[in-house]
Amino acid sequence: MKYSKITISGKICTGKTTLLKNLEKKLKWPTFKTGQLFRDYVARHGLNLEGAEEQNERLTKEVDNSVRDMLHENDKNLIVDGWMSGISANQRKDVLKVLLDCGDDIRYKRFAKREKLTYKEAKEKVDERQGSWFGKIEKIHKIDAKEFTKKENYNLVIDTSYITPYAVMKRVLDALK
């Protein structure tokens, strides 16, 4: 295989977790879910996920550095779901850096359905969480938030707006060959 690792990046509700789960089943590779790590942290400490209060500098750097280190371990397969994972892979040639993209309207509808919210509530929560996260990451890592969604930073960019999760996975599997 051309790649031994895969990073999955993208904004909220672009299909990152769905792709990770599908690839995990198909490839049987270990996975690391940065979002789940933060959600667990929030639950343990009674914090507010929408305000990204869990994104304190120490924890953020710890997780991001762990991802970077995992991606730089040779000869180990890994799939990482995380907004910064593609950036953390830097110029690694053995890492397939995938960016999932999706229209905002569709992302808001997906979030509303998943969280059982109205469209308006979903839009507000997604925009608030994303804005807070991008702002904190810019401050902590001194990286312009536009870098996270700049298509040239990735090997494969997939618009998930109107294709099935299976079709998304197939594109990634084809890119692995």
C-alpha positions in Angstrom: 0.0 0.0 0.0 1.1 3.5 -0.8 0.1 4.9 2.6 0.2 3.3 6.1 -1.8 6.0 7.9 -4.9 8.1 7.1 -5.9 11.4 8.6 -9.5 12.6 8.3 -10.0 16.3 8.7 -13.0 18.6 8.1 -15.5 20.9 9.8 -18.3 19.7 12.0 -20.7 17.3 10.4 -18.8 16.6 7.2 -18.7 12.9 7.9 -15.3 12.4 9.7 -16.5 10.0 12.3 -18.6 8.0 9.9 -15.7 7.6 7.5 -13.4 6.6 10.4 -15.8 3.9 11.6 -16.2 2.6 8.0 -12.5 2.5 7.4 -11.9 0.9 10.7 -14.3 -2.0 9.9 -12.9 -2.4 6.4 -9.1 -2.0 7.1 -9.0 -3.3 10.7 -6.5 -0.5 11.5 -6.2 1.1 14.9 -8.0 4.5 15.2 -7.6 7.6 17.3 -10.6 10.0 17.7 -9.5 13.4 18.9 -13.1 14.6 19.1 -14.1 11.7 21.4 -11.2 12.4 23.6 -12.4 16.0 24.1 -16.0 14.9 24.6 -14.9 12.5 27.3 -12.9 15.2 28.9 -15.8 17.6 28.9 -18.1 15.0 30.4 -15.6 14.2 33.2 -15.1 17.8 34.1 -18.7 19.1 33.6 -17.7 21.6 30.9 -19.6 23.1 28.0 -18.7 21.5 24.6 -20.4 24.3 22.5 -18.1 26.9 24.1 -15.1 24.7 23.5 -14.1 25.3 27.1 -12.4 21.9 27.0 -9.9 23.4 24.6 -7.5 24.6 27.2 -4.0 25.1 26.0 -2.4 22.3 28.0 -4.9 19.6 26.8 -5.0 20.9 23.3 -1.2 20.8 22.9 -1.0 17.4 24.6 -3.5 15.9 22.2 -2.1 17.6 19.1 1.4 16.5 20.0 0.3 13.0 20.6 -1.4 12.8 17.2 1.8 14.3 15.6 3.9 11.7 17.3 1.6 8.8 16.4 1.7 9.9 12.8 5.5 9.9 12.8 5.8 6.4 14.1 7.1 4.2 11.3 5.5 0.9 10.2 2.3 1.3 12.2 -1.1 1.6 10.6 -3.4 4.2 12.0 -6.5 6.2 11.1 -6.9 9.6 12.9 -10.1 11.6 13.0 -9.4 15.2 14.0 -9.5 18.7 12.7 -5.8 19.2 13.0 -4.7 15.7 12.1 -3.9 16.5 8.4 -1.9 19.5 9.5 -0.1 17.4 12.1 1.0 14.9 9.4 2.9 17.7 7.8 4.8 16.5 4.8 4.7 12.8 5.7 4.6 10.8 2.4 3.2 7.7 4.2 0.1 9.5 5.4 -3.0 9.9 3.3 -4.4 13.3 4.3 -8.1 13.4 3.7 -10.2 16.6 3.9 -14.0 16.2 4.0 -16.0 19.2 2.8 -19.7 19.8 2.8 -22.1 22.7 2.3 -22.9 24.6 5.4 -26.7 24.2 5.0 -26.2 20.4 4.8 -23.9 20.4 7.8 -26.4 22.4 9.9 -29.2 19.9 8.9 -27.0 16.9 9.8 -26.2 18.5 13.2 -29.9 19.3 13.9 -30.9 15.7 13.1 -28.0 14.2 15.2 -28.6 16.5 18.2 -32.4 16.7 17.8 -32.4 20.5 17.4 -34.1 22.9 15.2 -32.1 24.1 12.2 -31.7 27.5 13.8 -30.3 26.1 17.0 -28.0 23.7 15.1 -26.6 26.6 13.0 -25.9 28.7 16.1 -24.2 25.8 17.9 -22.1 24.7 15.0 -21.0 28.2 14.2 -20.3 28.9 17.9 -18.3 25.7 18.5 -16.4 26.0 15.2 -15.6 29.7 15.7 -14.4 29.1 19.3 -12.3 26.2 18.2 -10.6 28.0 15.3 -10.0 31.0 17.5 -8.3 29.0 20.3 -6.2 26.9 17.8 -5.0 30.1 16.1 -4.0 31.4 19.5 -2.4 28.2 20.8 -0.6 27.0 17.7 -0.1 30.3 15.9 -1.8 28.9 12.8 -4.3 30.7 10.6 -7.6 28.9 10.8 -7.8 28.9 7.0 -5.0 26.4 6.9 -7.3 23.7 8.2 -9.6 23.8 5.2 -7.0 24.8 2.5 -7.4 22.0 -0.1 -3.8 22.1 -1.1 -2.8 20.8 2.4 -4.4 17.5 1.6 -3.9 14.5 -0.7 -7.6 13.9 -1.1 -10.6 16.3 -0.8 -14.1 14.9 -0.9 -17.3 16.9 -0.9 -19.7 14.7 1.2 -22.7 16.9 0.5 -24.5 14.5 -1.9 -22.7 11.2 -1.8 -23.1 8.2 0.4 -20.8 7.2 3.2 -19.9 4.1 1.2 -18.9 6.3 -1.8 -16.7 8.4 0.5 -15.0 5.3 1.9 -14.5 3.9 -1.6 -12.7 7.1 -2.7 -10.3 6.8 0.2 -9.7 3.1 -0.4 -9.0 3.8 -4.1 -6.4 6.5 -3.0 -4.7 4.0 -0.8 -3.7 1.8 -3.7 
